């Protein structure tokens, strides 16, 4: 199926085109979401949300990249996932595998390492929070972060990231952190 046929079929609600989209696009969506702190259910949700957004963009004429529908679709997924993370709706997924039982020297009922770090990031504020999530959690390259966040170059973005990480370290209580690990 050509890209033009796929686009026309999606606009017209052709079931074969939706099956094609699922068969050839979902593996990349799953790979991205799983790599970026999500799970399989998150990947399926993001796929569905991206399909809805793609259909809207196709029908409204917003899509003009006639040679790379898959890349466009994956950018929609990425942007929606980053929005979900920024809104704090992705915290169902653990950031790390936490030890349980006697391995923990102290107990902090209801507090997990993921929640603690998320609270610290919230206190940090949006510019630093977004930069840390993009460069540390999502492993975005500094050149890309500089473009996305409006820094002059990768060096400026790296310097700001270091300042943000320093502020984050100041917000974290080392003893409490050790009790959560």
C-alpha positions as CSV (number, residue, x, y, z in Angstrom):
1,X,0.0,0.0,0.0
2,X,1.4,3.4,-0.9
3,X,1.4,6.3,1.4
4,X,-1.2,8.2,-0.7
5,X,-3.5,5.1,-0.7
6,X,-3.1,4.9,3.1
7,X,-3.9,8.5,3.6
8,X,-7.0,8.4,1.3
9,X,-8.2,5.2,3.0
10,X,-7.8,6.6,6.5
11,X,-9.7,9.8,5.5
12,X,-12.5,7.6,4.2
13,X,-12.5,5.2,7.2
14,X,-11.2,2.1,5.2
15,X,-10.8,-0.7,7.7
16,X,-7.9,-2.2,5.8
17,X,-6.0,1.0,6.2
18,X,-6.5,1.0,9.9
19,X,-5.4,-2.6,10.1
20,X,-2.3,-1.7,8.1
21,X,-1.6,1.2,10.4
22,X,-1.9,-1.1,13.4
23,X,0.3,-3.8,11.9
24,X,3.1,-1.6,10.8
25,X,3.0,1.3,13.2
26,X,2.2,-0.2,16.6
27,X,5.6,-2.0,17.0
28,X,7.4,1.4,16.9
29,X,4.9,3.0,19.2
30,X,5.4,0.1,21.7
31,X,9.2,0.3,21.5
32,X,9.2,4.1,22.1
33,X,6.7,4.0,25.0
34,X,8.4,1.0,26.7
35,X,11.8,2.7,26.3
36,X,10.4,5.9,27.9
37,X,9.0,4.6,31.2
38,X,5.7,3.3,29.9
39,X,4.1,-0.1,29.6
40,X,2.1,-2.0,26.9
41,X,-1.2,-0.4,28.0
42,X,0.3,3.0,27.7
43,X,1.5,2.2,24.2
44,X,-1.9,1.1,23.2
45,X,-3.5,4.2,24.6
46,X,-0.9,6.4,22.8
47,X,-1.5,4.6,19.6
48,X,-5.3,5.2,19.8
49,X,-4.8,8.9,20.7
50,X,-2.3,9.3,17.9
51,X,-4.7,7.7,15.4
52,X,-7.5,10.1,16.4
53,X,-5.1,13.1,16.1
54,X,-3.8,11.8,12.8
55,X,-7.3,11.4,11.4
56,X,-8.2,15.0,12.5
57,X,-5.0,16.3,10.9
58,X,-5.6,14.4,7.6
59,X,-9.2,15.5,7.3
60,X,-8.4,19.1,8.2
61,X,-5.5,19.3,5.7
62,X,-2.9,19.9,8.4
63,X,-0.7,17.0,7.2
64,X,1.5,18.3,4.4
65,X,4.5,15.9,4.7
66,X,3.6,13.8,1.8
67,X,6.6,11.5,2.1
68,X,6.8,10.4,5.7
69,X,3.4,9.6,7.3
70,X,5.0,7.1,9.7
71,X,7.5,9.7,11.0
72,X,4.7,12.2,11.4
73,X,2.6,9.7,13.3
74,X,5.5,8.8,15.6
75,X,6.0,12.5,16.4
76,X,2.4,12.7,17.4
77,X,2.9,9.7,19.7
78,X,6.0,11.3,21.2
79,X,4.4,14.7,21.8
80,X,1.3,13.1,23.4
81,X,3.5,10.9,25.6
82,X,5.6,13.9,26.7
83,X,2.4,15.8,27.4
84,X,1.1,12.9,29.5
85,X,4.4,12.8,31.5
86,X,4.4,16.6,32.0
87,X,0.8,16.4,33.3
88,X,1.9,13.7,35.7
89,X,-0.5,11.1,34.2
90,X,2.3,8.6,33.5
91,X,3.0,7.8,37.2
92,X,1.3,4.4,37.0
93,X,4.5,3.2,35.6
94,X,7.5,2.6,38.0
95,X,10.7,4.5,37.3
96,X,12.7,1.6,38.7
97,X,12.2,-1.8,40.2
98,X,11.9,-1.1,43.9
99,X,13.0,-3.7,46.4
100,X,10.4,-5.0,48.8
101,X,10.3,-6.6,52.2
102,X,13.3,-6.7,54.5
103,X,15.6,-5.1,51.9
104,X,14.3,-1.7,52.9
105,X,15.9,-0.4,56.1
106,X,13.1,2.2,56.8
107,X,9.5,2.2,55.9
108,X,7.7,5.3,54.5
109,X,4.1,4.3,54.0
110,X,2.7,5.4,50.7
111,X,5.9,6.9,49.6
112,X,7.9,5.3,46.7
113,X,11.1,6.4,45.1
114,X,9.2,7.4,42.0
115,X,6.7,9.5,43.9
116,X,9.5,11.2,45.9
117,X,11.5,12.1,42.8
118,X,8.3,13.3,41.0
119,X,7.5,15.6,44.0
120,X,11.1,16.9,43.9
121,X,10.8,17.6,40.2
122,X,7.5,19.4,40.8
123,X,9.1,21.7,43.4
124,X,11.9,22.4,41.0
125,X,9.5,24.2,38.6
126,X,8.6,23.8,34.9
127,X,11.7,24.9,32.9
128,X,14.1,22.7,34.9
129,X,11.6,19.9,35.3
130,X,10.9,19.7,31.5
131,X,14.6,19.9,30.7
132,X,15.5,17.1,33.1
133,X,12.7,14.9,31.9
134,X,13.7,15.5,28.2
135,X,17.5,15.0,28.7
136,X,17.8,12.5,31.6
137,X,14.6,10.4,31.5
138,X,13.9,10.5,27.7
139,X,17.6,10.8,26.8
140,X,17.1,13.6,24.3
141,X,20.3,14.8,22.7
142,X,21.5,18.2,23.9
143,X,21.4,19.7,20.4
144,X,17.7,18.8,20.2
145,X,17.0,20.0,23.7
146,X,18.6,23.3,22.8
147,X,16.3,23.7,19.9
148,X,13.2,22.6,21.8
149,X,13.8,24.8,24.8
150,X,15.2,27.9,23.0
151,X,18.9,27.7,24.1
152,X,21.6,29.2,21.9
153,X,23.4,25.9,21.5
154,X,24.0,22.5,23.0
155,X,26.6,23.9,25.4
156,X,24.1,26.4,26.9
157,X,21.5,23.6,27.3
158,X,24.0,21.4,29.0
159,X,25.0,24.2,31.4
160,X,21.3,24.8,32.3
161,X,20.8,21.1,32.8
162,X,23.7,21.0,35.2
163,X,22.3,24.0,37.1
164,X,18.9,22.3,37.2
165,X,20.4,19.0,38.5
166,X,22.2,20.9,41.2
167,X,18.9,22.5,42.3
168,X,17.3,19.0,42.3
169,X,20.0,17.6,44.5
170,X,19.5,20.4,47.0
171,X,15.8,19.5,47.2
172,X,16.4,15.8,47.9
173,X,17.0,14.5,51.5
174,X,19.8,11.9,51.2
175,X,18.6,10.0,54.3
176,X,15.1,9.8,53.1
177,X,16.3,8.8,49.6
178,X,18.4,5.9,51.1
179,X,15.3,4.7,52.9
180,X,13.4,4.5,49.7
181,X,16.1,2.6,47.7
